[in-house]
Amino acid sequence: MKKQCFKVAVVLGFLCVLPVTVVAENQVVIEPENRVVIEPLIYADEIDVANANLNLTAKATNRLEPTLSFAYRTDSNFYRVDDDFEKLRVDTYLVQPGLRFGYRTGKTLVDLGYSLNIYSYDDRDDRPAGHRNADDLDYTGHTLRLNAETRPTAKINLGLKEYFVRTRDQSEADHTTGLVGIQEKYNYNQIEPWLAYRFSERFSSRLAYRHTAVNYDKVNPEDATENRGLFDFRYHLSPRDSIAVDYSIWNRDHDEGIADYTSNVIGLVYRRNAKFLYGELGVGYHHRDFEESGRDSESTPAFRLAVTAQSSGLDESGRPKTYATLALNKDFNSSGTSSNFLETREVSLRAGHTFMDRILLDMEGYYRMNEYEDAAGLTPDGSVEDRDDDRMGVVGSLGYRLGRWFVLSVRGGYESRDSNLAAYDYDNTYVMARLDSSYDFNLK
């Protein structure tokens, strides 16, 4: 009965859009300190439908915005299994109340966003004998983002960033443990205080400390703690162009089993932050020492190129009329299961346009090549090789804005993984309908 009531709530949420109006779903702005980073595949849910409405920097005014979202999604291969397993279709329902708060003065900025993510799952296909029910995965998650910044003097900026999420692993991550469909719940918490100092018109520097904690409800997969220091020294060629030496060092410690390590990354980065164009080109070197006895250290060149362009002006929701982002990356990942780490290369493209101030078109795609370290397995012909995966995904979204407070969108996507090892391939097609709403009190 509770399950049926939940589904009815999602459906009614969509129906409520008929007489009213809209707020943009994927709000896009160019942040001067934005960096393109490769996050670990596990601990990062790329298709999490709960993250679509938590942009914090879209508006430059004081505001208090209650939000409420409803989403329905259906996956053709929910558990991301290859052709040797039975692919099961599962429907996902989401109810997501939340709150956004923004505060601005001449020297201070505070942005806070929170959402409660209530998930419900429903089997659409007959399950094989012994397979668990999809609704066993029902759970309530949380997402919190905080960005605070102040300028106590003309030369000093102080800031604090916080990101917390309670969610589940994607089932595709479970293949690295050899267990299908674990999808354990976990908490991911990251906090970063930072200080920036402007020595002169030409020189500045930034120092930050980032603490990351990953805590699972159960023992497997394992918990992790990371402590990272970040430093850059920047030479400003002009008010819009700079070149910097970036250095970061961190230690990642796992409770047991997974190899602990210390990483050092140094790079030279050119950045351009023009009015409607942000670009970043960086080359560097990444060296990683493992604490596991007998395991050799690893090194790789690191590279990133990111360009974001957008049209002039933002609408009242903070969305530019036209935007596009192209990014290329190469580096190690930060974490893995069963001591599996990988070197990854990725190209991604994201673009969107607003037609007639009401129709929102967004498209996104990526292609990623992963080369695993110490992850040998059997190929389809029975030989033993180190694991190599190619992953790709494309998604398109069409939204309609009826006014100020609501946006109704429909998106469809395809994702796949092609591996040289047996039982690691998969493909999945999904469709999602989503209603996002908010009311901005526009505090003065």
NORGI-V830874 format. One record per residue. N is the residue number from 1. RES is the residue in one letter. OMEGA is omega as a letter, one per 30 degrees, with the letter a starting at -180 (NA if undefined). BURIAL is # if it has 24 or more other C-alpha atoms within 12 Angstrom, else .. D_CENTER is the distance of its C-alpha to the mean C-alpha in Angstrom with 2 decimals. Layout:
n->[N	N]
res->[RES	RES]
omega->[OMEGA	OMEGA]
burial->[BURIAL	BURIAL]
d_center->[D_CENTER	D_CENTER]
//
This chain:
n->[1	2	3	4	5	6	7	8	9	10	11	12	13	14	15	16	17	18	19	20	21	22	23	24	25	26	27	28	29	30	31	32	33	34	35	36	37	38	39	40	41	42	43	44	45	46	47	48	49	50	51	52	53	54	55	56	57	58	59	60	61	62	63	64	65	66	67	68	69	70	71	72	73	74	75	76	77	78	79	80	81	82	83	84	85	86	87	88	89	90	91	92	93	94	95	96	97	98	99	100	101	102	103	104	105	106	107	108	109	110	111	112	113	114	115	116	117	118	119	120	121	122	123	124	125	126	127	128	129	130	131	132	133	134	135	136	137	138	139	140	141	142	143	144	145	146	147	148	149	150	151	152	153	154	155	156	157	158	159	160	161	162	163	164	165	166	167	168	169	170	171	172	173	174	175	176	177	178	179	180	181	182	183	184	185	186	187	188	189	190	191	192	193	194	195	196	197	198	199	200	201	202	203	204	205	206	207	208	209	210	211	212	213	214	215	216	217	218	219	220	221	222	223	224	225	226	227	228	229	230	231	232	233	234	235	236	237	238	239	240	241	242	243	244	245	246	247	248	249	250	251	252	253	254	255	256	257	258	259	260	261	262	263	264	265	266	267	268	269	270	271	272	273	274	275	276	277	278	279	280	281	282	283	284	285	286	287	288	289	290	291	292	293	294	295	296	297	298	299	300	301	302	303	304	305	306	307	308	309	310	311	312	313	314	315	316	317	318	319	320	321	322	323	324	325	326	327	328	329	330	331	332	333	334	335	336	337	338	339	340	341	342	343	344	345	346	347	348	349	350	351	352	353	354	355	356	357	358	359	360	361	362	363	364	365	366	367	368	369	370	371	372	373	374	375	376	377	378	379	380	381	382	383	384	385	386	387	388	389	390	391	392	393	394	395	396	397	398	399	400	401	402	403	404	405	406	407	408	409	410	411	412	413	414	415	416	417	418	419	420	421	422	423	424	425	426	427	428	429	430	431	432	433	434	435	436	437	438	439	440	441	442	443	444]
res->[M	K	K	Q	C	F	K	V	A	V	V	L	G	F	L	C	V	L	P	V	T	V	V	A	E	N	Q	V	V	I	E	P	E	N	R	V	V	I	E	P	L	I	Y	A	D	E	I	D	V	A	N	A	N	L	N	L	T	A	K	A	T	N	R	L	E	P	T	L	S	F	A	Y	R	T	D	S	N	F	Y	R	V	D	D	D	F	E	K	L	R	V	D	T	Y	L	V	Q	P	G	L	R	F	G	Y	R	T	G	K	T	L	V	D	L	G	Y	S	L	N	I	Y	S	Y	D	D	R	D	D	R	P	A	G	H	R	N	A	D	D	L	D	Y	T	G	H	T	L	R	L	N	A	E	T	R	P	T	A	K	I	N	L	G	L	K	E	Y	F	V	R	T	R	D	Q	S	E	A	D	H	T	T	G	L	V	G	I	Q	E	K	Y	N	Y	N	Q	I	E	P	W	L	A	Y	R	F	S	E	R	F	S	S	R	L	A	Y	R	H	T	A	V	N	Y	D	K	V	N	P	E	D	A	T	E	N	R	G	L	F	D	F	R	Y	H	L	S	P	R	D	S	I	A	V	D	Y	S	I	W	N	R	D	H	D	E	G	I	A	D	Y	T	S	N	V	I	G	L	V	Y	R	R	N	A	K	F	L	Y	G	E	L	G	V	G	Y	H	H	R	D	F	E	E	S	G	R	D	S	E	S	T	P	A	F	R	L	A	V	T	A	Q	S	S	G	L	D	E	S	G	R	P	K	T	Y	A	T	L	A	L	N	K	D	F	N	S	S	G	T	S	S	N	F	L	E	T	R	E	V	S	L	R	A	G	H	T	F	M	D	R	I	L	L	D	M	E	G	Y	Y	R	M	N	E	Y	E	D	A	A	G	L	T	P	D	G	S	V	E	D	R	D	D	D	R	M	G	V	V	G	S	L	G	Y	R	L	G	R	W	F	V	L	S	V	R	G	G	Y	E	S	R	D	S	N	L	A	A	Y	D	Y	D	N	T	Y	V	M	A	R	L	D	S	S	Y	D	F	N	L	K]
omega->[l	a	a	l	l	l	l	l	l	a	l	l	l	a	a	a	a	a	a	a	a	l	a	a	a	a	a	l	l	l	a	a	a	l	l	a	l	l	l	a	l	a	l	a	a	a	a	a	a	a	a	a	a	l	a	a	a	a	a	a	l	a	l	a	l	a	l	a	l	l	l	a	l	a	l	a	a	a	l	a	a	a	l	l	l	l	a	l	a	l	l	l	a	l	a	l	a	a	l	a	l	a	a	l	l	a	a	l	l	l	a	l	l	l	l	a	a	a	l	a	a	l	l	l	l	a	l	l	l	a	a	l	l	a	l	a	l	l	l	a	a	l	a	l	l	l	a	a	l	l	a	l	a	a	a	l	l	a	l	l	l	l	l	l	l	a	l	l	l	a	l	l	a	a	l	l	a	a	a	l	l	l	a	l	l	l	l	a	a	l	a	l	a	l	l	a	l	a	a	l	a	a	l	a	l	l	a	l	a	l	a	l	l	a	l	l	a	a	a	f	a	l	a	l	l	l	a	l	a	a	l	l	a	l	a	l	l	l	a	a	l	l	a	l	l	l	l	l	l	l	l	a	l	a	l	l	a	a	l	a	l	a	l	l	l	a	l	a	l	l	l	a	l	a	a	a	l	l	a	l	a	l	a	a	a	l	a	l	l	l	l	a	l	a	a	l	a	a	l	l	l	a	l	l	l	l	l	l	l	l	a	l	l	l	a	l	l	a	l	a	l	l	l	l	l	a	l	a	l	a	l	l	a	a	l	l	a	l	l	l	a	l	a	l	a	l	a	l	l	a	l	l	l	l	l	l	a	a	a	l	l	l	a	l	l	l	a	l	a	l	a	l	l	l	a	l	a	l	l	l	l	l	a	l	l	a	l	l	l	a	l	l	l	l	l	a	l	a	l	a	a	a	a	a	a	l	l	a	l	l	l	a	l	l	a	l	l	a	l	l	l	l	l	l	l	l	a	l	a	l	a	l	a	l	l	l	l	l	a	l	l	a	l	NA]
burial->[.	.	.	.	.	#	#	.	#	#	.	.	#	#	.	.	#	.	.	.	#	#	#	#	#	#	#	#	#	#	#	.	.	.	#	#	#	#	.	#	#	#	#	#	#	#	#	#	#	#	#	#	#	#	#	#	#	#	#	#	#	#	#	#	#	#	#	#	#	#	#	#	#	#	#	#	#	#	#	#	#	#	.	.	.	.	#	#	#	#	#	#	#	#	#	#	#	#	#	#	#	#	#	.	.	.	.	.	#	#	#	#	#	#	#	#	#	#	#	#	#	#	#	.	.	.	.	.	.	.	.	.	#	#	.	.	#	#	#	#	#	#	#	#	#	#	#	#	#	#	.	.	.	.	.	.	#	#	#	#	#	#	#	#	#	#	#	#	#	#	#	#	#	#	#	#	#	.	.	#	#	#	#	#	#	#	#	#	#	#	#	#	#	#	#	#	#	.	.	.	.	.	#	#	#	#	#	#	#	#	#	#	#	#	#	#	.	.	.	#	#	#	#	#	#	#	#	#	#	#	#	#	#	#	#	#	.	.	.	.	#	#	#	#	#	#	#	#	#	#	#	#	#	#	.	.	.	#	#	#	#	#	#	#	#	#	#	#	#	#	#	#	#	.	.	#	#	#	#	#	#	#	#	#	#	#	#	#	#	#	.	.	.	.	.	.	.	#	.	#	#	#	#	#	#	#	#	#	#	#	#	.	.	#	#	.	#	#	#	#	#	#	#	#	#	#	#	#	#	#	#	#	#	#	#	#	#	#	#	#	#	#	#	#	#	#	#	#	#	#	#	#	#	#	.	.	#	#	#	#	#	#	#	#	#	#	#	#	#	#	#	#	#	#	#	.	#	.	.	.	.	.	.	.	.	.	#	#	#	#	#	#	#	#	#	#	#	#	#	#	#	#	#	#	#	#	#	#	#	#	#	#	#	#	#	#	#	#	#	#	#	#	#	#	#	#	#	#	#	#	#	#	#	#	#	#	#	#	#	#	.	.	.	.]
d_center->[34.01	30.91	28.76	30.78	30.55	26.77	26.72	29.34	27.28	24.40	27.03	28.87	25.78	25.57	29.33	29.33	27.83	31.14	33.09	30.44	27.81	24.09	21.05	18.41	15.21	12.79	14.34	14.20	15.83	16.43	15.99	18.64	16.80	13.51	12.76	11.08	10.06	9.59	7.72	9.88	9.97	11.23	9.53	6.05	6.57	5.72	8.52	8.44	10.79	10.67	7.85	9.95	12.38	11.32	11.80	14.12	15.99	17.32	20.83	23.34	25.56	26.02	24.69	24.31	22.46	22.59	20.20	20.56	18.63	19.81	18.21	19.82	18.41	20.50	19.59	22.41	21.34	19.34	19.90	19.03	22.54	24.80	28.16	30.04	28.51	28.86	25.90	25.45	24.28	22.59	21.91	19.22	20.15	18.13	19.75	17.66	19.74	18.37	19.49	18.62	20.97	21.68	24.61	26.08	29.25	30.58	29.18	26.49	23.08	21.29	18.27	17.29	15.23	15.57	15.35	17.16	15.72	18.77	18.33	21.34	21.86	24.99	26.58	27.90	29.72	32.35	31.02	32.77	35.08	33.40	29.84	28.23	27.62	24.21	24.87	25.01	21.20	21.44	19.80	18.78	15.48	14.56	11.84	13.15	12.36	15.33	16.27	20.01	22.19	25.96	28.61	31.69	33.57	33.56	32.26	29.77	26.33	24.78	21.32	19.11	15.36	14.24	11.12	12.06	10.91	13.39	12.44	13.58	12.99	12.83	16.43	15.91	15.22	18.64	20.52	20.34	22.47	24.73	24.17	23.06	21.16	20.81	17.51	18.25	16.92	15.61	14.73	12.14	13.48	13.08	15.78	16.84	20.24	21.30	24.49	25.31	28.93	30.69	33.78	35.20	34.53	33.51	31.81	28.95	26.86	23.81	23.57	20.75	20.32	17.06	17.48	14.99	16.30	15.35	18.03	18.72	21.32	23.29	24.30	22.71	20.05	20.74	19.58	18.55	18.99	18.05	19.92	19.12	21.24	20.32	23.06	23.76	27.09	27.11	30.00	29.93	31.77	31.80	30.16	27.40	27.30	26.72	26.66	25.45	25.68	22.42	22.81	20.72	21.96	20.53	21.79	19.92	22.21	22.09	24.60	26.34	26.30	23.26	24.34	23.78	23.45	23.58	21.84	23.11	21.58	23.63	23.13	24.74	22.56	23.91	22.26	23.60	22.72	25.08	25.34	23.55	22.08	19.68	19.93	19.12	20.90	20.84	22.72	23.12	23.95	22.16	24.55	23.82	26.63	26.55	28.68	29.66	33.34	34.18	30.71	30.67	28.32	26.04	25.36	23.69	23.56	20.18	19.47	17.11	17.99	16.09	17.96	17.16	20.15	20.93	24.18	26.10	25.66	23.12	24.08	24.44	20.92	19.57	18.85	20.70	22.99	21.68	18.69	17.42	15.04	15.90	14.37	15.91	15.05	17.10	16.85	16.91	14.04	14.09	15.00	16.60	18.99	22.75	22.52	20.80	19.09	18.43	18.59	16.21	16.76	14.52	15.28	13.18	14.56	13.57	16.53	18.13	21.50	23.33	26.76	29.59	27.33	26.43	24.85	21.15	20.21	16.71	16.04	13.33	13.96	13.27	15.64	15.10	18.04	17.89	21.06	21.33	23.62	26.23	25.00	28.19	28.98	31.28	31.08	32.54	35.89	36.02	35.52	33.25	30.56	27.44	24.35	22.77	20.13	19.21	16.20	15.73	14.31	15.40	14.95	17.15	17.36	20.58	20.99	24.21	24.84	28.13	28.31	26.56	25.03	23.58	21.65	22.02	19.83	20.04	17.68	18.33	16.61	17.55	15.95	18.06	18.62	21.95	23.12	26.50	26.86	28.24	26.23	22.75	22.68	21.18	20.47	19.17	19.73	18.37	19.32	17.94	19.79	18.39	20.27	18.82	21.44	22.02	25.16	25.27	28.23	27.99	29.48	31.93]
//
